[in-house]
Amino acid sequence: QVQLVESGGGQVQPGGSLRLSCAASGRDFSIYTMNWYRQSAGKQREFVAGITSGGSTNYADSVKGRFTISRDNVKNTVYLQMNSLKPEDTAVYYCNANAKVLFVTGNYWGQGTQVTVSS
């Protein structure tokens, strides 16, 4: 199994910044792609950003130019730097990892961290 623990959420004013972190832990695992998703009240969970083990990134159109995803493969940690935050970015942000534990590949989720953008 792989455990994912997010941190860094909170409340910020419009135009502000936050940095989310997600640390993966477990035994005998290798992580491939790490992603951030978010879910706001009454809406489905949506993809925000993703990064491969080689560093290739992908972003939702709504966050391009404002959010930056990065990862530290030694620490098994992924980050999401969020700048120029808007009220519509308010959501619970979830870390997701596609990982192999021993010989089995699976999809893992963190518990989520709340981000609130409000004046």
C-alpha positions in Angstrom: 0.0 0.0 0.0 1.0 3.6 -0.5 -0.2 6.3 1.9 -0.5 9.9 0.6 -0.7 12.8 3.1 -1.5 16.3 1.8 -0.7 19.5 3.7 -0.6 23.3 3.0 -4.3 24.1 2.5 -5.9 27.0 4.2 -7.8 30.3 3.5 -6.3 33.0 1.4 -7.6 36.2 -0.2 -8.2 36.4 -4.0 -4.9 37.0 -5.7 -3.0 35.3 -3.0 -0.8 32.1 -3.1 -0.7 28.8 -1.4 1.7 25.8 -1.8 0.3 22.3 -1.3 2.5 19.3 -0.6 1.8 15.6 -0.8 4.1 13.0 0.7 4.0 9.4 -0.2 5.0 6.6 2.1 5.0 2.8 2.2 7.2 -0.1 1.4 8.5 -1.6 -1.8 6.8 1.0 -4.0 7.6 3.0 -7.2 5.5 6.0 -8.1 4.8 6.8 -11.7 2.5 9.8 -12.3 1.4 12.0 -9.4 -1.6 14.3 -9.8 -3.7 16.9 -8.1 -7.4 16.8 -8.3 -10.0 19.1 -6.7 -13.7 18.9 -5.8 -15.8 21.8 -4.9 -19.3 21.7 -3.3 -21.8 20.1 -5.6 -19.4 19.3 -8.4 -17.5 16.3 -9.6 -13.9 15.8 -8.8 -11.8 17.4 -11.6 -8.2 17.1 -12.7 -5.9 20.0 -11.9 -2.4 19.0 -12.7 -0.1 16.0 -13.2 3.5 15.2 -13.4 5.3 12.0 -14.6 8.4 10.5 -12.9 10.4 12.1 -15.7 9.1 15.5 -15.0 6.6 16.0 -17.8 3.6 18.1 -16.7 0.0 18.6 -17.7 -2.5 21.2 -16.5 -6.2 21.9 -16.6 -6.9 24.9 -18.8 -8.4 26.7 -15.8 -5.1 26.8 -13.9 -2.5 27.1 -16.7 -0.2 30.0 -16.0 -1.2 30.2 -12.4 -0.4 26.8 -10.9 2.9 24.9 -11.0 3.3 21.2 -10.2 6.7 19.8 -9.2 8.0 16.7 -7.5 10.9 15.5 -5.5 11.5 11.9 -6.4 13.9 11.3 -3.5 11.4 12.5 -1.0 8.4 11.0 -2.9 6.7 14.3 -2.6 4.7 16.3 -5.1 4.0 20.0 -4.7 1.4 22.4 -6.2 2.3 26.1 -6.2 -0.9 28.0 -6.6 -0.6 31.7 -7.5 -3.2 34.4 -8.4 -5.9 32.4 -6.7 -9.5 33.0 -7.5 -12.7 32.3 -5.5 -13.5 29.6 -8.0 -10.3 27.7 -7.0 -12.0 27.0 -3.6 -12.2 23.2 -3.2 -10.9 20.2 -1.5 -7.6 19.3 -3.2 -6.7 15.7 -3.4 -3.3 14.1 -4.2 -3.4 11.1 -6.5 -0.6 8.7 -7.4 -0.3 5.8 -9.8 2.2 3.5 -8.2 3.5 -0.1 -8.2 3.7 -1.9 -4.9 5.9 -5.0 -5.5 4.3 -6.3 -8.7 0.9 -4.7 -8.6 0.0 -1.3 -10.0 -2.7 0.7 -8.4 -4.2 4.2 -8.0 -3.9 5.9 -4.6 -5.6 8.9 -3.1 -4.9 11.2 -0.2 -7.5 12.4 2.3 -7.7 15.9 0.8 -6.9 19.4 2.0 -9.3 22.4 2.0 -8.4 25.5 0.0 -10.7 28.5 0.5 -10.2 31.7 -1.6 -12.3 34.4 -0.1 -12.1 38.0 0.9 
